[in-house]
């Protein structure tokens, strides 16, 4: 009996169990991904809204997804369970109100009140993201790239996962998806509320290195991506029965549970030498030791410095005064801005080229986004460990590849829609693995929640400038030109590759500018990463 109690205690405090549970939370965290394709049609039909009103509610969703300053600040002063609980409450209340209004159980609210409800509900996912990332990065300070990449990958894939689970229950009313969004993620979060946290005691054993466990998780990610892509493509091309939908959804749920075998196998198959080791007894945060050694080698006394050195813990205000922070931020604005321009306009791009079934390309870019996040974390970690080079070198490489993909479309070469879908999907996703990990490398872990949530504001900025202003105006210009400049812009449709070839050409240049910012960070931090690599070897 004591053996089982000991093993269970080890399992509960195992950082790999925390990681897998964080993956599950991230798998339901992206509630905003369901708004455009699933929730907005139900809201529009039930409440009689026009497209401008629905677009305004879409802005509320985007703002809720991007503004995470409160969750970041809360993560610095509260335990992870508090952060998760606040997020679950916002998720439930926000989308619960929307569901009650849409189903007629509450009177129709003014548009601004529904705007607030959607903002509050979607903003709950910033708490899920912050708690998961902060907990796991602190538990795996030596593997930040893989951890961030995998967690952000599941966040990006959550829309597809939630959709498949929703379809399993054969919903009879479109509003049911809003109820699922209101109840599903909070229930998952509440079930894992006290597990996802930075663990004070970590299970350690030499019988199975961490690299093998990450390899198992990566293998699972690839299988899941291939399986989901197959489901989405089949569903978009042929009509399938409810039995097939339920079966495929059940298989997906089984796939999602499988990663728990990693912590279970590491704990229950490790033999009698398994122990719980407190950080101060030998598993202390690797970065604290590395930074301390770097300071000693530079003969700099912490008492004599007014500001932290690179690699130490910065507050958000201290980081805002650093050139490197703004270089990463601007690189992110330009890089993800280019990517989201293609993603936001993918349906219109397909229609302009004569493709009527856009679901295949939407599925393809979703899976590419997931794989880009996972691969971006993996390869950025390899660059540090094997080449002793800064992590942002990986981001510059990604931006260079994105530039080539966009040029391929602009030149109007064969198969351009497939090339731009895969390249931009993976490139956009890779940014969300590399940039947060780079910020944690350079500015420390203590205020990572606030730093991360500031960085994600790059998305709405890039989306507004490049998609909302540049791409839309170019499209309208060519649409009016094809119509002879005689009708209203709102009723016009542009056909042909010219509709987005100029935009892709411009975005290619923007990606090159982003690459310059990333390479600037590489140059400025190269000595730090070199010393960091040497310290980790000793």
N, C-alpha and C positions, 0 to 999 in steps of 0.2 A: 504493500500500500504506500509506504514511504517512497518507493522508487517511482511509482506513478505520480505522486504528488510533486516529487522533485522534477520529473520530466515536464509536467504541466506548467510548473513555475518557470522552467527554462523556456518553454514554448511561448508563454504569455509575454516574456521579456525579450524574446528573440527579435532582432531588428528585421529579419527576413519576413516574419509574420506581419510586422508593421508595414513593410513594403508591399506585400501582396494585398493586404487590406486597403492600403492607399490606392493601389491599382483598381480595386473594386469601386472605391468612392469616385475615382476619376472616371470610371466607366459610366457613371450616371451624372457626372458633374456638368456636362455640356448641354444643359437644358435649352440654351439659346439657339442651338443648332436646329431644333425642331420648330422654331417659330415660323420661318418663311414657308416651309413646305407643308406643315401639318396644322399648326395652331392658327395662323393668320386666316386661312380659308374659313375655318369654323367661326372665328370672330366676325369676319366680314359678312358671312351669310346670316348669322344669328342677329347681329346688331344693325345690319344694313349699312355698313360703312362703305365709303368710296375708297379708291386706291390711295388717294392722298392721306386719308385718315389712317389707313393701314400702314402706310410708309412712316407716318409720324410715330405710331406704336413700335415700328421697327427701330426707329431711332432710340426709343426708350430701352429696347432690348440691347442695342449696341452699347449704350451708355452704362447700363447695368452690368454688362459683361466686362467693361473696360475700367470702371472706376472702383478700384479696390484699396484705396488709401485707408479706409476704416479697418478693413480686415487685416491689412499689413500692420497698422499701428496696434491693433488688438493682439496680434500674435506676439508682440514684443513684451506685453505686460500680463498676458493671460495664458493658461495652459491650452493645449490644442483642443481639448474637449469643449471648452467655452467657445472657441472660434467656430468649431463645427456646429455646435448647438445654435449659435446665432444665425449661421448660414441656413441651417435646416428650418429654423423658424421663419426667416425671410422668404425662403422658397415656398413653404406651406401657405403662409399668409398671402403673399403676393399673387401666386397663381391660383390659390384657393378662391380669392375674391373674383378673379377673372372667370373661373369656372362657374361660380354662383351667378354671376351676371349673365354669362352666355346661356346658361340653362334656364334663366328666368326665375331663379330662386331669390335673387336680389333685384331690385328695380334697376333699370338701365342708368348707369352712372355717367356723368359728364366725361368727355374725352380725356380731360386732363387728369381725372381721378384714375381712369384706366391706364393712362400713361404712367402714373406713379406706381400703380399696382404691378405692372409689368417690369418697371425698373427695379422695384424692391424684390420681386420674385427672381429675376435673372441675376441680380446682384448677389444672391445667396451663393451662386457658384464661385464667386471670388473667395469666399470663406473656405469652401471645399478645397480649392486650388492652393490657397495659402497654407492651410493646416497640413495638407498632404506633402507639399513640396518642402516646407520648413522642417517638418518632422523627419522626412527621409533624407534630406541633405545633411542634417545634423547627425543622423545615424550612419550615413555613408559619406563622410567628408572626403574619403580617398577615391570615391567613384561618382563624382557629381554629374559628369556627363551622361553615363548610362542611366542613372536614377532620374534625372530631369527628362531625358529623352523618352524613357518608357512611360513615365507618369503623364507627360504632356501628350504623348501619343494616344494613350487611352482617353484622355480628355477630348482630343480631336475626333476620336472614333465613337464617342458616346452617343452622338445623334443616331448613327446607324444601329448601334446596339439597342438603344431604347426603342427605336422603331420596330425592330424585329421582335422584341419582347412584347411590345404593345399589340402587334398583329397576331400574336399567339392566342389572344383572348377573343378574337373575332368581334371587334367592337361594332356596335350597331348605330352609334351616333358619332359624328365628327368631334363633338365636344369632349368625348372620352379621353382623347389624347391630352387635353388640358388637365383633366383629373389625374391622369397618370403622372404628368409632370409635377403636379402639386403634391402628390402622395409618395410616389416611387422613390425619388432621391432622398427625401427626409427619412424614410423608413430604413433605407440602406445605411445612411449616415448614423442614425440612432443605434442601429445594431452593432456598429463598429466604433461607437463614440469614444470608448476608453482604451481602445487598442492602438489607434493611430496617434502616435505621440513620439517625442524624442525619448528613447529608453535610457534610463540611468545605468542599467546593467544589461550587458549584451552577451549573448551566447557566443562563445568562441570555440572552435575546434579546428585542428589541423588536418582532419581526415578528408575534408572536401573543400578545396579552396573556393573563395568567393567567385573567381573567374568561371568556374564550372557552373555555379548557380546562376550567374548572369547569362551564361551560354544557354542554360535550360530555359530561362525566361525569354531570351531572344528567339529561341526555337519556337516557343509557344506563340510569340508575337507574329512570326512569319506564317505559321499554320493558321492562326486566327484571321490574319489579313487575307490570305488566299481563300479561306472558307467564306468570309464575309463578301469578298469580291464576287465569288461564284454565286452566292445567294442573290446579291443585288442585281447582277447581270441577268440571271435567269428570270427574276421577278419583273425586270424591265422589258424583257423580250417576249415572254410567253405568259399565258394565264395559268396559274397553278391553284390547286384546291386548298381549302382551309386545312385539311389534314397534313398536306405537305408543308404548309406554312408553320403549323404547330410543331411538327416533327423537326423541321430545320431550326426553329426557335429553341426547342428543348436541347438539341445538340449544341447550340450556341451557349446556352446556360451551363452545360456540362464543361465545355471548353473554358468558360470563365472561372469555373471552380478549380480546374486542374492545377493552376500555379501554387495552390496551397500545399501541394506535395513537396515543394522545395523546402519550406521551413519544417514540415513534418519529418521529411527524410533526414534532414540535417540534425534534428534533435533526437529522434527515436532510433536512428541507425548509427549513432556516433560512439556507442559503447560507454563504458563506465567512466571514461576520462572527461566527459562533458561537465563543464562548470559554468557558473555565473560569475563573471568577473566585472568588478566595478571599474569605471573608467580610470579613476585615479590610481588603480592598482596595476594598470598596464594597458588599458585600452582607451587612453585619453584621446581627445580630439587631435588627430594628426596635424591639423593646420596650426594649432596653438604652438606645438613644439617646433614646427617648421618656421613659423614667423619669428619665434623667440631666437632660434638659431641664426636666422638671417639678420636680425637686429644685432646680435652679438658679433657676427662677422663684419658688420659695418661699423662696429664700435659706436653705436648710437644708443644713448640712454633714454628709455621711455619717459623719464621724468623731465628731460630737457626738451622734449618735443611738444608742441602745442597741438599738432594734428597727427592722426594715425599715419603710419607708413603703408605702402601698398601691401596688400595681403592681410592687414590687420582689420579689426572690426570698425567700420565707419557707420555713423548714423546717416539717415537720409540727407540731412542738412549738410553734413560734412562731405558726403559724396557729390552733392550738387555743386560743390566748389571745385571739383576735380575735372580736369580736361578729359581724362580717360572715360569717365562716366558719360559725358556728353557725346564723345566720339562713338561709343557703343550705341547710345540712344539714337543718334542721327543715322548711323548705319542701319539700325533696326527700322526706323521710320521709312527710309528709302527702300530697304530690302523687302519688308513685309508689305509696304505700300504697293510695290510693284506686283507682288504675289496676290494680294487681295483684290487688286484691279482685275486680274484675270479670273479669279474665283467668283467675284461678285457679278461679272459680266459673262460667265461661261455659257449660260443658257442663250443669251443674245448672240454670242460669238457663233455657237452651233447653228442657230437659226439663220444667221447671215450667210453661212456656208452651205445651207440647204439640208442640214441634219434636223429631222423632225423629232426624233427620239433623243432627247438630251439626257435622259436618266443614266444611260451607260457612261457618259462622260462625267456626270456628277458623281457617280459611284467610283469611277476611276480616279478622280482627283481627290476624293475623300480617302481612299485607301493609300494613294501616293502621299498624301499629307501625313497619314499615320506612319508609314514606313520612313518618310523623311525625318520625322521627329525621333524615331528609334535609332535610325542610322546616324543622324547628326550627333546624338549623344555618344554613340559608340566610337565613331571616328575622331571626334574632338578629344576624347579621352586617350585614344591611341597616339594622337599628335603630341600630347603632353608626355605620356609615358615612354614612348619609343623614340621620339625625335627631340624632346626637351624644348618644344616650341610652344608659343602661346596658343590658347584654345581658339582665339578669334581668327587664326589662320584658316581654320576649317570654315568659318563663316565667310571669309573672303573668297575661298574656293567655291563655295555654294553660290555666292553672288555672281561669280564669273560664269558658272555653268548656266545660271538663270539668264544671264545676258545673252549667251549663245542661243538658248532655246527661244527667247523672244525675237532675236534677229532671224532665226530660222522661219518663224511665222511671218515676220515683216517682209522677208524676201519672197514669200509665197511659194515655198518648196513643197513637194508632195508629202502628204501625211502630217502636215503642220499641226492640225488640231490634236493629234495623238501626242506629238512631241511636246507641244506647249502644255498640254494637260498633265502629263507625267512629270516633266521637268519642273514646272512651276509648283505643282502639288508637293513634290518632294522638297524643293528648295524653300518654299514657304514654311513647311513643317520643320525643316532643319533649323531655321532661325529660332524657333521657340524652345529648342533643346540647347542650342549653343549659347545664346545670349544670356539667359538666366544663370547658367553654370559659370560663364565668364565673369558675370557680376559678382557671384559668390566667391570666385577665386581672388579677385582683385580687391573687393570691398568687404569681405568677411561674411560671417554667418549670423552675427548677433541681430542685425536689422534687415536680414534678407527679405522678410515679408514685405517691408515697406519699399525696399529697393526694387524688388520684383514687380510689385503693383504699380510703381512709377513707370517702369520700363514698358508695361503692357499698354500704356496710353499711346504708345507709338502706333498701335493698330488703328484706332479711330482717326488719328491725325493723318496717317498715310492713306487711309480709305477715303477720307473727305477730299484731300488734295488731288490724288491721282485717279480715283474712280469717280468720285462725285463731281469733280470740276473738269479735269482734263479729258478723261475717256468719254464722259457723257457729252461734252461739248463737241468733241471731234466726231462722235457718232451722229449727233444731230446735224452737224454741218454737211456730212456726206449724204445723210437721209434727205435733207432739204435740196441738196444739189441734184440728187437723182430724181426728185419730184419737181424740179424746175423752180424751186424757191417760191411755190405758189400756195402751199397749204400750211396749216398749223403744225408746229414741230411735234406736239404730243401724239398726233395721229400718223406720223411717218414711221416707216420701217426701212432700214438700210439693208441692202443685199450685196453680197460679194466680200472678198477678203479685204477690200479697201476700207471697210467699215472699222476695222481694228488694226490694220497693218501699221498705220502711222502711230497709233497708241503703243503698239508693241515695240516699234522702233524707238520711241521716246523712253519707254520703260526699260529698254535695254541699256540706254545711256544712264538712266537713273541707277540701275544695278551696278554699273561700273563706278559711279560716284560712291555708292554704298561700299563697294570693294575698297576704294581708296581710304575711306574712314576706317574700315576694319584693318587694313594693312598699317594704318597709322598707329592703331592700338598694338598691333603685333610689334612694331618697331619700338614703341615706348615701353612695353612690358617684357621684352625678350630676355633681359638680364634677370628679372625676377623669376620667370618661369625656369630659366636655366639653373639658378641657384636652388629653386624649389625642387627640381628634379634631382639635383645632387644630394640635397638633404634627405629626400625620401629614400635614396639608395643607401644612405649610411645608417 
